[in-house]
Amino acid sequence: MGGKKSNITNKIKRVRVLNGYSQVELAERVGATRQTIIAVEAERYAPSLELAFRIAHVLKEPIDGLFVFDPSNLD
């Protein structure tokens, strides 16, 4: 992935904590690994569309409430 930061930011950690889920619990509920959740929360990895929808569903948030796309860095 190099040093380039994703144009996608998210509020997953804050919402996850408010819902009382650990990273392991969220990972299990969405069918991912804890390492994937860590990377997504740290914005080092943009999840697949399906994983993004799964996370939004489990956290009971609209997808555009969890993920924000900033097109200003596009080449």
C-alpha positions as CSV (number, residue, x, y, z in Angstrom):
1,M,0.0,0.0,0.0
2,G,3.0,2.3,0.3
3,G,3.0,5.5,2.3
4,K,-0.1,6.9,0.6
5,K,-3.0,7.5,3.0
6,S,-6.5,6.4,2.0
7,N,-9.1,9.0,1.0
8,I,-11.5,7.2,3.2
9,T,-11.8,8.1,6.9
10,N,-14.0,6.4,9.4
11,K,-15.6,6.6,12.9
12,I,-15.6,2.9,13.5
13,K,-13.6,2.9,16.7
14,R,-15.8,5.5,18.4
15,V,-19.0,3.8,17.4
16,R,-17.7,0.4,18.3
17,V,-16.7,1.5,21.8
18,L,-20.1,3.2,22.3
19,N,-21.8,0.0,21.4
20,G,-19.6,-2.0,23.8
21,Y,-17.8,-4.2,21.3
22,S,-14.2,-5.1,21.5
23,Q,-12.2,-5.4,18.3
24,V,-12.4,-9.2,18.5
25,E,-16.2,-9.1,19.0
26,L,-16.7,-6.8,16.0
27,A,-14.3,-8.9,13.9
28,E,-16.2,-12.1,14.7
29,R,-19.6,-10.5,14.0
30,V,-18.5,-9.2,10.6
31,G,-16.4,-12.2,9.5
32,A,-13.0,-10.5,9.6
33,T,-9.8,-10.8,11.7
34,R,-8.9,-8.5,14.6
35,Q,-5.9,-7.4,12.5
36,T,-8.3,-6.2,9.8
37,I,-10.4,-4.2,12.2
38,I,-7.3,-2.6,13.7
39,A,-6.1,-1.6,10.2
40,V,-9.5,-0.3,9.2
41,E,-9.9,1.7,12.4
42,A,-6.4,3.2,12.0
43,E,-7.3,4.1,8.4
44,R,-4.3,2.1,7.0
45,Y,-6.7,-0.2,5.1
46,A,-10.0,0.6,3.2
47,P,-12.3,-2.3,3.6
48,S,-14.1,-4.0,0.8
49,L,-17.6,-2.7,0.1
50,E,-19.1,-5.8,1.5
51,L,-17.1,-5.5,4.8
52,A,-18.0,-1.9,5.1
53,F,-21.7,-2.8,4.8
54,R,-21.3,-5.6,7.4
55,I,-19.6,-3.3,9.8
56,A,-22.3,-0.6,9.4
57,H,-25.0,-3.3,9.9
58,V,-23.5,-4.7,13.1
59,L,-22.9,-1.2,14.5
60,K,-26.5,-0.2,13.4
61,E,-25.2,2.9,11.6
62,P,-25.7,4.1,8.0
63,I,-22.6,3.4,6.0
64,D,-22.1,7.1,5.2
65,G,-22.3,7.8,9.0
66,L,-19.3,5.5,9.5
67,F,-17.2,6.1,6.4
68,V,-16.4,9.5,4.8
69,F,-14.7,9.8,1.3
70,D,-12.6,12.8,0.7
71,P,-11.9,13.2,-3.1
72,S,-9.6,16.2,-2.6
73,N,-6.4,14.0,-2.7
74,L,-7.3,12.3,-6.0
75,D,-4.7,12.6,-8.8
